[in-house]
């Protein structure tokens, strides 16, 4: 069965992983910018993959999705999702460039920011569980939320996913993104083992 039959304690444990991962991401972004980056309170949900696109839909606004396969003791997939318009606007913050920026620089920067955020969550999982997790090179897709998940069509519709929504702020909100963890059913045990669950 693809759906994860989680107890309330297990759900709370995975929510705590989301909170810790968001904190790691804020620290990583601070290091990249060499400036303090604050974090808003993350919202963590567990929902079926079939409901994911509608949950993150921006009503026709295109999104940029950074996707990585994760190999190791708890195989999974991760997606870091941004609204495309906002993603382009914060490229100048990370590159220090003003005005028009070449498309390849925009794409590279968005992938790098997504890689940093995704890597921060994986670092949180690794440090908490002691399991080995290795992310693939990130890929970027742009379009509607439905388009963004086309690469994940091998995921069963009833597969539960972990959806973390948060915002990172410098002097003003600069990033509002979603982190999505899609574990294989056999991976949930190693992910929760640190909590004794």
Secondary structure, 3 states (H helix, E strand, C coil): CCCCCCCHHHHHHHHHHHHHHHHHHHHHHHHHHCCCCEECCCEEEEEEHHHHHHHHCCCCCCEEEEEEEEEECCCEEEEEEEEHHHHHHHHHHHHCCCCCCCHHHHHHHHHHHHHHHHHHHHHHHHHHHCCCEEECCCEEEEECHHHHCHHHCCCCCCCEEEEEEEEEECCCEEEEEEEEEEECHHHHHHHHHHHCC
